[in-house]
Amino acid sequence: MKTLGARANGLRLERMQASPLWAGAGFRNVYPVIPGLRDLSVPSPTLTEFLLCTGRRVPRGPLPSVDPREGWRRPPASGLRATWLGHSTVLLEIDGYRVVTDPVWGPRASPSRLIGPKRFQPVPIALKAMPPIDAFVISHDHYDHLDFPTIRELRKSAVPIITSLGVGAHLEAWGIAAERIVELDWWEAHTLPGTGLSVTAAPSQHFSGRGLKDRNATLWSSMVIRGPRHAVFFSGDTGLTTEYQSIKSKLGPFDLVMLEVGAHHPSWGDIHLGPENALKAHALLGDVPFLPIHWGTFALAVHDWDVPAETLLRLGPATNARLRMPRIGEAMEPGEERPLVPWWREVDAKGAPADAPPGHFSLPKAMPWPFD
């Protein structure tokens, strides 16, 4: 199946094997899991729990969103603006440049067009209607971050794609020209030629894979996007790690941090933050505006769809977190202080819960067919 991607070989594989993160047959997490991060007393969700998609895992209707083009009519006054387009896809306008993180426009986080976790609502702007982009940044190769339909559409552009070691094999197999692909090991940086824009790969605690036999065959990373005046931290997918202190020391300070908060479970604490650990990660990265990502788009866990947002709303004030929670498609300058409005509650206030979208299902993390 072409959507699975391709394995690295030749010079690409040699470079991967030279990485200190390579462990014989694949990449590895090198930092110890924080004690208590995984609650092994809580069993992982069963396959039945995932397949039934019961409870409130899917909202009653599309989430409120806005056409972002209205917000993009004028350049950001501060030089930095972020527009959350759903899940981990964010358009960053940073010091005159535009960067998109983990671009996912496809309808499912799945290798299939017919089955798998389905979007709650479309991206609020078509990919072809996006403004000129200077770089796409892809953290790792899971389906909700590296999207086959989106990459196939990007074949038509010449925009660089900056990603983690090994992911370029998938991109080339799908028609992206090799000269557009930049693959980074942790702590490596790439500056776009002729610009003041750089992207640095940094540690995260996660895993990779798109099929039955390629677990950890490519690297996973967090990413730091830096312009001449501003810097943004993008978590990708990760569990809580003490390396956030090193990231802040080596690559900070930051003007915005974007941390994953959804698709969590007590037994997955080593590979996903969830809202509570995201607040702890935010504290390690610095007292700066925090844009939650990786929620409100796909049902990739068994918690209610709005738990990440409601938990942040409840716990955020106690940690003095500077939460920024705009509607999907709403352009936001991180330095602006705005009242935090729980806009997501509008959906469930409108009517009876809907069934899961047709063909919707997820698989647990223990299964070797990873979606997340």
FISEDREN-652634 format. One line per 4 residues: their letters; for each residue x, z, y of N, C-alpha, C. Coordinates in steps of 0.2 Angstrom, whole numbers. Each point is the difference from the previous one (the first is absolute). Layout:
<recs>
A) X:Z:Y:X:Z:Y:X:Z:Y; ...
</recs>
This chain:
<recs>
MKTL) 4:0:-6:-4:0:6:4:0:6; -1:-5:5:5:-1:5:0:6:5; -6:4:1:-1:5:4:5:6:-2; 2:0:-6:5:6:-2:7:-1:4
GARA) 1:-6:2:7:-1:3:5:-2:-5; 6:1:2:6:-2:-4:6:6:0; 4:-1:-5:5:5:-1:6:-3:4; 4:4:2:7:-2:4:5:-2:-5
NGLR) 4:-5:2:5:-2:-4:6:-2:4; 6:-2:-3:5:-3:4:3:5:5; 2:-3:6:3:4:5:-5:6:3; -6:-1:0:-5:5:2:0:6:-5
LERM) 0:-1:-6:1:5:-5:7:3:0; 5:-3:1:7:3:1:0:5:6; -3:-2:6:-1:4:5:-4:6:-1; -5:0:-4:-4:5:-2:4:5:-4
QASP) 3:-3:-5:4:5:-5:6:3:4; 2:-2:6:5:3:3:-2:6:5; -7:0:0:-2:6:4:1:7:-3; 1:5:4:1:7:-3:-7:2:-3
LWAG) -5:-3:1:-7:2:-2:-2:-3:-7; 4:-5:-2:-1:-3:-6:2:4:-6; -4:1:-5:1:4:-6:0:-4:-7; 4:-5:0:0:-3:-7:-5:-6:-1
AGFR) -6:2:0:-6:-5:-1:-4:0:6; 1:3:5:-5:0:6:3:5:5; -4:1:6:1:4:5:-3:7:-2; 3:5:4:-2:7:-1:-1:4:6
NVYP) -4:5:0:0:5:5:6:5:-1; 3:1:5:7:4:0:-1:7:2; -5:2:3:-1:6:3:-5:5:-4; 2:6:-1:-4:4:-4:-7:1:2
VIPG) -5:0:-4:-7:1:2:0:7:2; -3:1:6:-1:7:3:-4:4:-5; 2:6:-1:-4:5:-5:-7:1:2; -5:-1:-4:-7:1:1:-3:-6:3
LRDL) 4:-6:1:-3:-6:3:-5:-3:-5; 1:0:-6:-5:-2:-5:-3:6:-3; -7:0:0:-3:5:-3:-2:-2:-7; 4:2:-5:-1:-2:-7:-6:3:-3
SVPS) -2:5:3:-6:4:-3:-7:-4:1; 1:-5:5:-6:-5:1:1:-6:-4; -3:-2:-5:1:-6:-4:-1:-6:4; 4:-5:-1:-1:-7:3:-7:-3:-1
PTLT) -3:-3:4:-7:-3:-1:0:-5:-6; -5:1:-4:-1:-5:-6:-2:-7:2; 1:-4:-5:-2:-7:1:-7:-1:1; -4:5:-3:-7:-1:1:-2:2:7
EFLL) 3:5:3:-1:2:7:1:-6:5; 5:-3:-2:2:-6:5:-5:-5:-1; -2:-2:-6:-4:-6:-2:-7:1:3; -3:7:0:-7:1:2:0:0:8
CTGR) 5:1:3:0:0:7:-6:4:3; -1:6:-2:-5:4:1:1:4:7; -5:4:2:1:4:6:0:-4:6; 4:2:5:0:-4:7:7:-3:1
RVPR) 2:-3:-6:7:-4:1:-1:-6:4; -6:-3:1:-1:-6:4:-5:2:6; 2:-2:6:-5:2:5:-7:-4:-1; -5:2:4:-7:-3:-1:0:-7:3
GPLP) 5:-1:4:0:-7:3:6:-1:4; 1:-6:3:7:-1:3:1:5:6; 7:2:0:2:5:5:-1:-4:7; -1:4:5:0:-2:7:7:-4:2
SVDP) 0:-5:3:6:-4:2:-1:-4:6; 5:-2:3:0:-4:6:4:-6:0; -2:-5:3:5:-6:1:6:2:4; 6:0:-3:6:2:4:2:-4:5
REGW) -3:-6:0:3:-5:6:-2:2:7; -5:4:0:-2:3:7:6:4:2; 2:5:-4:6:4:1:6:-3:1; 1:-6:-2:6:-3:0:1:-5:6
RRPP) -5:0:5:0:-5:5:5:2:5; 2:6:1:6:2:4:5:4:-4; 6:-1:3:6:3:-4:-1:8:1; 3:4:-5:-1:7:1:4:2:6
ASGL) -3:5:3:3:2:7:6:4:-2; 0:4:-6:6:4:-2:5:-4:-3; -1:-6:-2:4:-4:-5:-1:1:-7; -4:5:-2:-1:1:-7:-8:1:-1
RATW) -2:-4:-5:-7:0:-2:-1:-1:-7; -5:3:-3:-1:-1:-8:-7:-1:-1; -2:-5:-4:-6:-2:-2:-1:1:-7; -4:5:-3:-1:0:-7:-5:-5:-2
LGHS) 2:-4:-5:-5:-5:-2:-2:1:-7; 1:6:-3:-3:3:-6:6:1:-5; -1:5:-4:5:2:-5:7:2:3; 5:-4:-2:7:1:3:2:-6:5
TVLL) -5:-4:1:1:-6:5:-1:2:7; 6:0:4:0:2:7:3:-5:4; -3:-3:5:4:-4:5:3:5:5; 7:0:0:4:3:5:2:-4:6
EIDG) -2:1:6:3:-3:6:5:5:3; 7:-2:-1:5:4:2:5:-3:4; 1:2:6:4:-3:5:1:-8:0; -6:-3:0:-1:-7:1:0:-4:-7
YRVV) 1:4:-5:0:-3:-7:-7:2:-4; -1:-4:-5:-6:1:-4:2:1:-7; -1:5:-4:1:1:-7:-6:2:-3; -1:-2:-6:-6:2:-4:3:3:-7
TDPV) -2:6:-1:2:4:-6:-5:-2:-6; 3:-1:-6:-4:-1:-6:-6:-4:1; 1:-6:1:-6:-4:2:-4:-2:-6; -7:3:0:-4:-1:-6:-7:-3:3
WGPR) -1:-6:-1:-7:-3:2:-4:-2:-6; 3:1:-6:-4:-2:-6:-6:4:-1; -5:-2:-4:-6:4:-1:1:6:-5; 5:0:-4:1:5:-5:7:2:-1
ASPS) 1:6:-2:7:3:-1:1:-1:-8; 1:-6:-2:0:-2:-7:3:-6:-1; 3:-2:-6:2:-6:-2:-6:-5:-1; -6:2:0:-6:-5:-2:-4:0:7
RLIG) -3:-6:0:-5:-1:6:-7:2:-2; -1:2:-7:-6:2:-2:-1:8:-1; 5:3:-2:0:7:-2:5:4:4; -1:6:1:5:5:3:-3:2:6
PKRF) 4:5:3:-3:4:6:-1:-5:6; -6:0:2:-3:-5:5:0:3:7; 2:-4:5:0:3:7:-7:2:2; 0:6:4:-6:2:3:-3:-5:5
QPVP) 4:-3:4:-2:-5:5:6:-5:1; -2:-6:3:6:-4:1:4:2:6; 6:-2:0:5:1:6:-4:-2:6; 1:3:5:-5:-2:6:3:-6:4
IALK) 5:-3:-2:2:-6:3:3:-4:-6; -1:-7:0:3:-4:-5:7:-1:1; 4:-1:-6:7:-1:1:2:-5:4; -4:-6:0:2:-6:4:-1:1:7
AMPP) -4:6:2:-2:1:7:5:5:3; 5:3:-4:4:5:3:5:-4:5; 2:5:5:5:-3:5:6:-1:-3; 5:-4:3:7:-1:-3:3:6:-2
IDAF) 3:0:-6:3:6:-3:8:-1:0; 3:5:1:8:-1:0:2:2:-7; -3:5:-4:2:2:-6:-5:3:-4; 0:-1:-7:-4:4:-4:4:5:-4
VISH) -2:6:-1:3:5:-4:-4:2:-6; 3:0:-6:-3:1:-6:4:6:-3; -3:5:-1:3:6:-3:2:0:-7; -5:-3:-4:1:0:-8:-5:-5:-3
DHYD) 0:-1:-6:-3:-5:-3:-7:1:-4; -3:6:2:-6:2:-3:-6:-5:3; -5:-1:-3:-5:-5:2:-3:2:6; -1:6:2:-3:2:7:5:0:5
HLDF) 6:-3:-1:5:0:5:3:-7:0; 1:-3:-6:3:-7:0:-6:-4:-3; -3:-4:4:-7:-4:-2:2:-7:-1; -2:-3:-6:1:-7:-2:-3:-4:5
PTIR) -7:0:1:-3:-4:5:3:-1:7; 2:6:2:3:0:7:6:-3:0; 5:1:-5:6:-3:0:0:-7:-1; -5:-3:-4:-1:-7:-1:-2:-3:7
ELRK) -4:4:4:-2:-3:7:6:0:4; 5:5:-1:5:0:5:6:-5:-2; -1:-4:-5:4:-5:-1:1:-5:5; -6:-1:4:0:-5:5:3:2:7
SAVP) 3:6:0:3:3:6:8:0:-1; 4:2:5:7:0:0:2:7:1; -5:5:0:2:7:3:4:3:-6; 5:4:2:4:4:-5:-4:5:-3
IITS) 1:2:-7:-3:5:-3:6:5:-3; -1:6:3:5:5:-2:-2:5:-5; 3:1:-5:-3:4:-6:6:4:-3; -2:3:-6:4:4:-4:4:-5:-5
LGVG) 5:3:-3:4:-4:-5:-4:-2:-6; 1:-7:-1:-4:-3:-6:-6:-3:1; -4:2:6:-6:-2:1:0:-8:2; 5:-2:2:1:-7:2:-1:-5:-6
AHLE) 1:3:-6:-1:-4:-6:-8:-2:0; -4:4:1:-7:-1:0:-2:-5:6; 3:1:6:-1:-4:6:2:-7:-2; 6:-1:-2:2:-7:-2:-4:-3:-5
AWGI) -2:3:-5:-4:-3:-5:-7:-2:3; -2:3:5:-6:-2:3:0:-5:6; 7:-3:1:0:-5:5:3:2:6; 3:6:1:3:2:6:7:-2:0
AAER) 3:-4:5:6:-2:0:5:5:0; 6:-1:-3:5:6:-1:3:2:6; 1:-5:5:3:2:7:-5:5:4; -6:0:-2:-5:4:4:0:8:-3
IVEL) 4:1:-5:-1:6:-4:6:5:1; -1:6:3:5:5:0:-1:6:-4; 4:1:-5:-1:6:-4:5:6:1; -2:6:1:4:5:2:0:6:-5
DWWE) 6:3:-1:1:6:-3:-1:6:5; -1:6:-3:-1:5:5:6:1:5; -2:1:6:5:1:5:3:-6:3; -2:-6:-3:2:-6:3:-5:-3:5
AHTL) 3:-3:5:-4:-2:6:1:-8:1; -5:-3:2:0:-7:2:-3:-1:7; 4:-3:4:-2:-2:7:-2:-7:0; -6:-1:3:-2:-7:0:5:-4:5
PGTG) 3:-6:-2:4:-3:5:-3:-2:6; 4:1:6:-2:-1:6:-5:5:3; -1:5:-3:-5:5:2:3:7:0; -4:5:3:2:7:0:-4:4:-5
LSVT) -2:-4:-5:-5:3:-5:4:1:-6; 0:6:-3:3:1:-7:-5:4:-4; 1:-1:-7:-4:3:-5:5:4:-5; 0:6:-1:4:4:-5:-4:2:-5
AAPS) 2:-1:-7:-3:3:-6:2:7:0; -4:5:-2:2:7:-1:-3:3:-6; 2:5:-2:-3:3:-7:-7:1:0; -3:0:-6:-7:2:-1:0:2:-8
QHFS) -5:4:-2:-1:2:-7:-6:-3:-3; 1:-5:-4:-5:-4:-2:2:-4:-7; -3:-6:-1:2:-4:-6:-2:-7:2; 1:-5:-4:-2:-7:1:-2:-3:-7
GRGL) -3:-6:1:-2:-4:-6:-7:-3:1; 0:-6:-3:-6:-4:1:-3:-2:-7; 4:1:-6:-3:-2:-6:2:6:-5; 0:-2:-7:1:5:-5:7:1:-1
KDRN) 5:-4:2:7:1:-2:4:0:6; -2:1:6:5:0:5:0:6:5; -2:6:-3:0:6:4:7:1:2; 0:1:7:6:2:4:5:-6:0
ATLW) -2:-6:-2:5:-5:1:1:-2:7; -3:2:5:1:-1:7:0:7:3; 3:0:6:1:6:4:-6:1:4; -1:6:2:-6:2:5:4:4:5
SSMV) -3:-1:6:3:3:6:-5:2:5; 2:5:5:-3:1:6:4:-5:5; -3:-1:6:3:-5:4:0:3:8; 6:-1:3:0:2:7:0:-7:4
IRGP) -4:-1:5:0:-6:4:2:3:7; 5:-3:3:3:2:6:1:-6:5; -3:1:6:1:-4:5:5:2:5; 2:-3:6:4:3:5:-2:7:3
RHAV) -6:1:0:-3:7:3:-3:4:-5; -3:-2:-5:-5:4:-4:2:-1:-8; -2:5:-4:1:0:-7:-6:2:-4; -1:-3:-5:-6:2:-4:2:1:-7
FFSG) -3:6:-3:2:1:-7:-7:-2:-4; 1:-4:-6:-5:-2:-4:2:2:-7; -5:4:-3:2:4:-6:0:-5:-6; -4:-6:0:-2:-3:-7:-3:5:-4
DTGL) 1:0:-6:-3:5:-5:6:5:-2; -2:7:0:5:5:-2:-3:6:-1; 3:4:-4:-1:7:0:4:4:5; -2:6:1:4:4:5:7:1:-2
TTEY) 5:-1:4:7:0:-2:4:4:6; 5:3:-1:4:4:5:4:-6:3; 0:-6:-2:4:-5:3:-3:-2:7; -6:2:2:-3:-1:6:5:4:6
QSIK) 3:5:-2:4:3:5:6:-4:1; 3:-3:-5:6:-5:1:-2:-6:4; -7:-3:-2:-2:-6:4:-1:2:7; -2:5:2:-1:2:7:7:1:3
SKLG) 5:3:-3:6:1:2:4:-7:1; 0:-4:-5:3:-6:1:-3:-6:3; -7:0:0:-3:-6:3:-5:2:6; -1:6:1:-5:2:5:4:0:7
PFDL) -3:3:5:-7:3:0:-5:-6:0; -7:1:-2:-5:-5:-1:-5:1:6; -3:-5:1:-6:0:5:-7:0:-3; 1:-2:-7:-7:0:-4:3:0:-7
VMLE) -4:4:-4:1:0:-7:-7:-2:-4; 1:-4:-5:-6:-3:-3:1:2:-7; -4:5:-3:0:3:-6:-6:-1:-5; 2:-1:-6:-6:-1:-5:-4:6:-1
VGAH) -6:0:0:-4:6:-1:-5:-1:-6; -2:-6:-2:-5:-1:-5:3:-1:-7; -5:-1:-5:2:-1:-7:5:5:-2; -3:7:0:4:5:-2:-3:4:-6
HPSW) 4:4:-3:-3:5:-5:5:5:-1; -2:6:-2:5:6:-1:5:-2:-5; -1:-4:-5:5:-1:-5:5:-6:3; -2:-3:5:4:-6:3:5:2:6
GDIH) 1:7:1:3:2:6:7:-3:1; 3:-2:-6:7:-3:1:0:-7:2; -6:-3:0:0:-8:2:-4:-1:5; -5:4:2:-4:-1:6:-1:7:4
LGPE) 0:-1:7:0:6:4:-7:3:0; -6:-4:1:-6:3:2:0:3:6; -5:2:3:-1:3:7:4:6:1; 0:5:-4:3:6:1:8:-1:0
NALK) 3:-3:-5:7:-1:0:2:-5:6; -5:-5:2:2:-4:5:1:4:7; -4:6:1:1:4:5:7:3:0; 2:2:-6:7:3:-1:5:-5:1
AHAL) -1:-6:-2:5:-5:1:1:-2:8; -6:0:3:0:-1:7:4:6:4; -1:6:-2:4:5:3:8:-1:-1; 2:-2:-5:7:-2:-2:2:-5:5
LGDV) -4:-5:1:2:-6:4:0:1:7; -3:5:3:0:1:7:-7:1:3; -1:3:5:-6:1:4:-2:-6:4; -2:-5:-4:-2:-7:3:-7:-2:-2
PFLP) -3:-5:3:-6:-2:-2:0:-3:-7; -5:2:-4:-1:-1:-7:-6:-5:-1; 1:-6:-3:-5:-4:-2:-1:0:-7; -6:2:-3:-1:0:-7:-1:-7:-3
IHWG) 3:-1:-5:-1:-7:-3:-2:1:-8; -1:-6:-3:-1:1:-8:-6:3:-2; -6:-1:4:-6:3:-1:-6:-5:3; -6:1:-2:-5:-3:3:-1:-8:-2
TFAL) 3:-2:-5:0:-7:-2:-1:-1:-7; 3:3:-5:-1:-1:-7:-1:7:-3; -4:0:-6:0:6:-4:5:0:-5; 6:4:1:5:0:-4:1:7:-3
AVHD) -4:4:1:0:7:-3:-7:2:-2; -1:6:-2:-6:3:-2:-3:4:6; 3:1:5:-3:4:5:-5:-4:5; -4:4:3:-5:-4:5:4:-4:5
WDVP) -3:-5:2:4:-5:4:2:3:7; -4:5:2:2:3:7:4:6:0; 2:3:-6:3:6:-1:7:0:5; 4:-5:-1:6:0:5:-2:1:7
AETL) -5:-3:3:-1:0:7:-3:7:1; -4:3:-4:-3:6:1:5:6:0; 4:-1:-5:5:5:-1:5:1:6; 2:-6:3:4:0:6:-3:3:5
LRLG) -7:-2:1:-4:3:6:0:7:-1; -1:3:-6:0:7:-1:7:4:1; 5:-3:-3:6:3:0:5:-1:6; -1:-6:3:4:-2:5:1:4:6
PATN) -5:3:3:0:5:5:5:6:-1; 0:2:-6:4:6:-2:8:-2:0; 1:-6:-1:7:-2:0:2:-3:7; -5:-1:5:1:-3:6:2:-7:-1
ARLR) -2:-3:-5:2:-7:-1:-4:-5:5; 4:-4:3:-3:-5:5:-3:-6:-4; -5:1:-3:-4:-5:-4:-2:-6:5; 1:-6:-3:-3:-6:3:-4:-3:-5
MPRI) -7:0:0:-4:-3:-5:-5:-5:3; 3:-6:2:-5:-5:3:-4:-3:-5; -5:-3:2:-4:-5:-4:4:-5:-3; -2:-3:-5:4:-6:-3:-1:-6:5
GEAM) 6:-2:2:0:-6:5:1:3:7; 0:6:1:0:3:7:7:1:2; 3:-4:5:6:0:3:1:7:3; 6:3:-1:1:7:2:8:1:2
EPGE) 1:3:6:6:1:2:1:8:-1; 5:1:-5:1:7:-2:1:5:5; 3:-1:6:1:5:5:-7:2:4; -5:-4:-1:-6:2:3:-4:5:-4
ERPL) -2:5:4:-4:6:-3:-7:-2:0; -3:0:-5:-7:-2:-1:-4:5:-4; -6:2:1:-4:4:-4:0:-3:-7; 1:4:-5:-1:-2:-7:-7:0:-2
VPWW) -3:-6:-1:-7:-1:-2:-1:-2:-7; -3:4:-4:-1:-2:-7:-5:-6:-1; 3:-5:2:-5:-7:-1:-2:-1:-7; 4:2:-5:-1:-2:-7:-7:3:-2
REVD) -2:5:3:-6:3:-2:-6:-4:1; 0:-5:5:-5:-4:1:-3:-4:-6; 5:-1:-5:-2:-4:-6:-5:4:-4; 1:6:-2:-4:3:-4:-6:3:3
AKGA) 0:0:7:-6:2:3:-6:-6:0; 2:-6:-2:-5:-5:0:-5:-1:-5; 2:3:-6:-5:-2:-6:3:3:-6; -4:-2:-6:2:2:-6:6:-3:-3
PADA) 4:4:-4:6:-3:-2:0:-6:-4; 4:-5:1:0:-6:-4:4:0:-6; -2:-4:-5:4:0:-6:7:-3:2; 5:1:-5:7:-3:1:-1:-7:0
PPGH) 4:-4:4:0:-7:0:0:-3:-6; -3:-6:-2:0:-3:-6:8:-1:-2; 1:1:-7:7:-1:-2:5:5:2; -3:6:3:5:5:3:2:4:-6
FSLP) 7:1:-1:2:6:-4:7:1:2; 3:6:-2:7:2:1:3:2:-7; 6:0:-1:3:3:-5:5:6:2; 0:5:-5:4:6:2:8:-2:1
KAMP) 3:5:3:7:-1:1:4:0:-6; -3:3:-5:4:0:-7:0:-6:-3; -5:-5:2:0:-6:-4:6:-5:3; 2:-4:-4:6:-4:2:-2:-6:4
WPFD) -6:-1:2:-2:-5:5:-2:3:6; 5:0:5:-1:4:6:-3:-4:5; -5:3:4:-3:-3:6:3:3:6; 3:6:0:2:4:6:7:2:-1
</recs>
